[in-house]
Amino acid sequence: MIQTPYLLFLGDAPDQLAAKVAQGIKDWRPDNAVGQYRMEGCKADLGLTDMDLAQAKAAGAKTLVIGVANRGGVISKEWKKVLVMALEEGFDLASGLHNLLRDEPDLVAVAEATGRVLHDVRVPEVEYPIANGEKRGGKRCLAVGTDCSVGKMYTALAMDREMKERGMKSSFRATGQTGILITGDGVPLDAVVADFMAGSIEWLTPDNDDDHWDMIEGQGSLFHVSYSGVTMALIHGGQPDALILCHEPTRDHMRGLPGYKLPSLEQLRDTALPLAHVANPACQVVGVSVNTQHMSDDEAQSYLAEVETRLGLPATDPFRYGSAKLVDALAAIG
């Protein structure tokens, strides 16, 4: 088990979105977030207290969590210096990067010498099956996005919390590093061998009570040429009964792909739903989740109203305004 609380390492994150792992922990497990560690040039800020290693140790932090999700998931030489010092200061390290801590000989050597633990959460620990497509009991909801990092995880977490508050049967199913660090369990989908990705989601969302909902954390986007494969695995392996469309309307291009514009919500609906029907012909699009963090309240409310009129679906920013509309839509389909 990863020891809490955490010192959240933001490194030299180039923007706020690059620190989405740390942001997710801070937003959903604030009691685990003692402070933040930022290097020179860091352009992300969680609003937590900036701490050096000694200050964080004195404040009770036990694990330094790499809270940055950079392209390619690599540990830079500059980061390495801080990670070594953290081990020497008595911290365990936790990371969800593709560049595994355990593959860095100097980190392994220091961890062994200091008796500290290296946690790589992006390592599959189960021999997942190949998907068989058999229908399972229970119900499943999947958030699908027009782009990466548009709020799919936040949508599933917010809906899961609202459902539990209503006494509904619900489980949040983490499929990425941030969700796993928040909940302590899940499938690191983008680290699973391709043939077993859909099977890992079948394993993650097993047969259940007829009135139980699995809220599946979405990944990637069908329209993102770098990461569309994980989205397909979720759509077919998850066999969702319901899809939530997720969008961030202020972007002018796909994350990391300046030459690609975002698709419309209509394009997302008309692409994702037929693919979902392959595994579950009864799947429905039931609502829209809009990330309005870069919009004023008036702009956000106007945009949400326009989306509802245009698509004929309930629309909200579940983190800003709550997820009641989306949960109502799930309840309406059983």
Secondary structure, 3 states (H helix, E strand, C coil): CCCCCEEEEEECCCCHHHHHHHHHHHHHCHHHEEEEEECCCCCCCCCCCECCHHHHHHCCCCEEEECCCCCCCCCCHHHHHHHHHHHHHCCEEEECCCCCHHHCHHHHHHHHHHCCCEEECCCCCCCCCCCCCCCCCCEEEEEEECCCCCCHHHHHHHHHHHHHHCCCEEEEECCCHHHHHHHCCCCCHHHCCHHHHHHHHHHHCCCCCCCEEEEECCCCCCCCCCCHHHHHHHHHHHCCCEEEEEECCCCCCECCECCCCCCCHHHHHHHHHHHHHHHCCCCEEEEEEECCCCCCHHHHHHHHHHHHHHHCCCEECCCCCCCHHHHHHHHHCC
